[in-house]
Amino acid sequence: MARLNLSLFTVFIVAGPFWGQIPTVANQGPATSAEASVQTLRTTSRAVLVDVIVSDRKGKPVTGLKPGDFTLTEQGETQTVSFFEEHTGSVPAAAAELPKLPLNTYSNFSSLPAPDSVNVLLLDSVNTRMESQSFVHSQAMKFLKSAKPGSRMAIFTMGLGLHFIQGFTDDPALLMAALNNKKNNEVESSMMIKGQDESNAQAEVVGMMQAPTPAGGTTASPEMINALKEFFAEQDTSQNFDRGFVTLANLQRLATFLTAFPGRKNVIWFTESIPPFLSIGNGPDALATMASDPGLETEYKKTMNMLAAARMALYPVDARGVATTGFYQADNKLPSTISRPYQITGVDSDPTQIGKDPTVSPTPNAPGAQVSNVSDETTKRNSDQMMQEIFAQDSGGKAFANTNGLSQVIDNISRASSDFYTLSYTPINAKMDGGFRKIEVKVGDGKYALSYRRGYFALDSDLPGAAITERNQQIQKLAAQNRGAVDPLLAFMDLGMPQSTQIIYRTRIQAVPAGAAGSSATNDAAKGQQTTYGVDFLVDLDDLDLKLNSDGNHEGKLNISLIVYDRYGKIVSRKDHLVGLSIKPDVYSVFQNTGVQLHAEIGAPKGNLWLRTGVYDQASKKVGTLEVPLSAIKATEAAGQ
């Protein structure tokens, strides 16, 4: 934050002789804040928001454009742009060199400004084979090792559900530690994608049924062979539909999570084989994509609108990189019935010898396994990459394929997507009929390449740019019914949210042994069933609005919240406190150098957990939050005594 100079911050974080004198926060139940503590958001216009990335022929961002340089149409009808803003982030701000914090001590201070766009690494195990997952993990670690602070990023994995790895942070070391945690870097076998072993087994069965008999026919009748092939095809189709529903459900969960965060979100989605349930629509009034299943089409429409409302752009990256054809890989196994050269190459040495020479194919010009397998795999890869292109185009992102430099791809996306323009308009056609509204943006004479979402589905509940999350609606309703009863920190305490820095503070987090003097550690802690963590706060006094009374004391009220989350975003432990401050003059002079000192404790079971803390000043309405993975907390001698 620009208002806080480095010299003051240095004093703030290194002063530590008062840890032992920190008063313990008493749990006084729900906070009773002023009515203005809950921010109210009202949406009265049906605004559509469009983020546009403009690049020149060399792929470099084009900056400095004005509103008059843009023309925007919906369904071919020119729209009036009511809001225009340019975002420039390609030149990273110079970060101040911050002193190293003591062990288990963390601060929400950042010398870097909040970016206009953030990045999300999404590692997809639903649609990616295990060997490709390992490759993606190594490439992501390679990128994080060389990344510099300043690019805010979060990490999620997509399995049968959406899993949280690390919330938004501009510290690559924290991201790398979270991704490298043994509980997070396990390669997950996808039960919903057809593997090479299953393909080999099916080919083996079909090959046995097609084996020639001495009588000149095949082991099984052509009808039986075709019936089995149709069964396998129907099984594959059903599996693809299931994967499609799971994939869309996970993207919807991610959109719900990211909607609460401001700015553009670039989702770098490492995937391999998105189910081929979509195809490009035809005609100017057609849907951007058509689904082969009505249920999937409905879910796809909903997903695209939720992505738009959350300002999410998908950047699918083919996790296979530049992979060799499966036919030539060691794990590929041909059916045992293929034993003659022509069955592999399909080449007839002498067509006149058909039926006379067993080494000659009985079917003239029939393709062998080499040609057919390679052709089938190429067709499937092209289909996979077409699906990636569809998701990217419909969300305003870009697809990447056929490259082994996945770490470089992450860096390229981060750089290219940080410079963009935001345009907003109110559609002339206000009718919400569920149809697809095609958006077209042009700049100048059309010499630039533009990346933006190409439209939206006119569904009232999901109108892009005008949606309020269900969670915020519930908070507003509760606040209206119970004035002052809603926790003012509630909207800032979700797992993974960017840290709030209106109030700067640091925490020291340590495990507290059961039976320690003054500790609230329980019998469960003594039995090893959970760990009690002591959290010492130092809150920057300059960020608090304390009232000076006639007796010389400074008074105020703070809301303090501590929440422990699991990797699924579920709350496993929570403590909320209302702190009444009455600081005597001599203590106030000390706090001016060290910060306001507070102490709280919270219990947490064993597991992969995160602790999120929050501080709210009722007088100034300022908020500060900080999130720390409990796996990062190291044992200390003091904790073990």
LINDA-V258203 format. One line per field, one symbol per residue. ss: DSSP state (H for helix, E for strand, - for the rest). Layout:
ss=???
This chain:
ss=-----HHHHHHHHH----HHH-EE----------HHH---------EEEEEEEEE-----E-----HHHEEEEE--EE--EEEEEEE-----------------EEE---------EEEEEEEE-----HHHHHHHHHHHHHHHHH------EEEEEE---EEEEEEEE--HHHHHHHHH---------------HHHHHHHHHHHHHH--E-----E---HHHHHHHHHHHHHHHHHHHHHHHHHHHHHHHHHHHHH-----EEEEEEEE------EEE--------EEE--HHHHHHHHHHHHHHHH--EEEEEEE-------HHH------------HHHHH-----HHH---------------HHHHHHHHHHHHHHHHHHHHHHHHHHH----E-----HHHHHHHHHHH---EEEEEEE---------EEEEEEEE-----EEE---EEE--HHH-------HHHHHHHHHHHH--------HHH--------E---EEEEEEEE----------HHHH---EEEEEEEEEE-HHH---EE-----EEEEEEEEEEEEE----EEEEEEEEEEEEE-HHHHHHHHHH-EEEEEEEEEE---EEEEEEEEE-----EEEEEEEHHH----HHHH-
